[in-house]
C-alpha cells in the first residue's frame, strides 16, 4: 500500500479564488452529477461555496473502487479509496451513505476521494464518518437535521469503541478504559473522553506518542480527549473501552 499525505490539510480542498459556480445543465441532476461537475473544477477555484455544495451531495453520490481499495494516509491510518470515474465498464458503484453501515464503521476506515500520489480531492477521517452516522453531517459546524440529544455512551457507539480499542491494543495496551468526563460544554454533540492507560503500557514510547497524536482521527472533530494514569483510574468511573 502507498503512503499519502492527503490529510496534511484538515478537511477539504485547497483555498483559492471565489468564482461563481456555473449552473448545472437541466439534465445534470442528482448527487452523482453534481459531485462530478464539482470535481471537474480546478482546485484553485474551489471555495467555501464549492465545499458546502460538495458536502451536501457527496454521501449520496456514486463512486468506484480500484486496486488497492484501502490505502494508508500520512499517519499510517486506513482509508477506503473511492474514485469518481470507473476503472472499467463492469465496475460497480458505491455510495458512502451505504458503505458506512456496510463496513466502514466496523472496519475502522476513513474515506478518500480520488487519491493520486500525495494528493486527493477530499479525505474523511473515521471520526468524520462517525459524525455522519450520528448526526447526518460530516463536520459539527455543518447545518444538519434536528437530531435527538444522545447520551455520552451513544455518541461513542460499540463499533467505534471496538475500533479504538483495537487501535490501542495493537500498540500494546491490553485493556484500555474510558470515562465520559463531560459533554455539551463545547456545543451540541460535543463529548469529552478520558482514556485510561499509561505510557508504560505501550510497546514503546513512540507507540504512546503515535496514539496521542492520532486518537483524534477516530473521533468527531468536536470531541476532545485526555489520558488518566493508574492513580486516577483507581478513583473509579472508568469502564472497559
C-alpha positions, -999 to +999 in steps of 0.1 A: +000+000+000+011+035-007+015+063+018-003+096+013-002+130+030-037+140+019-046+148+054-019+175+058-047+199+052-076+193+076-108+187+058-111+196+022-098+214-008-071+240-013-084+275-007-083+298-037-103+322-058-141+326-053-157+322-087-194+317-091-202+280-097-217+276-131-253+264-131-258+228-139-274+218-172-311+207-167-302+171-174-274+171-148-295+162-118-288+140-088-260+139-064-237+120-087-239+145-115-235+174-091-204+159-074-188+150-108-193+186-120-178+200-088-147+177-091-141+190-126-133+224-113-096+232-107-086+230-071-076+267-071-112+276-079-128+256-051-141+280-024-164+278+005-195+276-017-179+247-035-172+229-002-207+233+010-223+220-022-198+191-023-206+181+013-243+183+007-242+157-020-211+136-016-227+110+007-253+101-019-231+103-050-219+071-068-181+064-067-160+035-079-131+014-065-097+005-079-068-016-068-059-012-039-092-004-023-077+005+010-048+030+012-028+044+041-027+081+049+002+101+061-001+087+097-005+051+085-042+052+091-065+034+066-088+050+041-112+033+017-103+048-017-132+060-039-129+074-075-153+095-094-146+076-126-147+038-130-117+018-139-137-004-163-172-009-177-181-036-152-170-016-122-199-015-096-208+018-080-205+026-042-223+052-021-208+065+012-242+066+028-244+028+025-207+020+029-207+034+064-231+007+075-217-020+053-182-020+067-166+015+071-176+019+108-169-017+117-135-019+100-122+015+112-119+031+077-120+067+066-127+076+030-105+093+005-119+107-028-097+104-059-063+097-043-034+103-067+001+102-054+002+125-023-029+144-033-067+138-031-098+157-038-111+151-002-104+129+028-128+120+056-114+105+088-131+077+106-143+103+130-159+122+101-177+091+091-189+085+127-201+121+128-222+115+097-236+083+112-247+101+144-258+135+130-262+133+092-233+157+086-196+151+083-185+181+104-200+196+135-203+231+120-224+219+091-261+226+092-280+193+095-314+179+105-325+182+141-314+151+160-324+138+195-298+146+221-277+114+225-263+100+257-225+101+260-224+063+255-244+066+223-220+092+210-193+066+211-212+035+198-200+000+201-185-002+166-164+029+173-154+016+208-142-016+192-122+002+165-104+025+191-098-005+214-082-025+186-061+005+177-048+008+213-043-029+218-023-030+186+001-006+202+004-026+234-024-015+257-040-048+268-072-034+285-078+003+277-105+021+296-126+052+291-146+077+311-171+103+299-160+134+317-185+160+304-204+169+273-220+198+255-196+223+270-183+230+236-216+230+218-243+204+210-230+170+202-196+176+217-180+150+240-150+148+263-134+115+268-108+104+294-089+074+283-074+051+309-039+040+301-003+049+309+028+053+287+043+022+303+015+000+289+026+007+253+051-013+234+074+017+231+074+054+238+070+060+201+038+040+201+025+061+230+032+093+211+016+078+180-016+071+199-017+105+215-013+122+181-038+101+163-067+092+186-084+123+172-086+106+138-111+081+152-134+108+168-157+135+155-140+169+154-160+183+183-148+156+206-119+162+230-099+137+250-073+134+277-055+105+294-056+094+330-028+073+346-030+045+371-037+067+401-067+085+386-081+052+373-081+038+409-106+066+418-132+048+397-156+060+370-138+041+342-152+013+322-137-011+296-134+005+262 
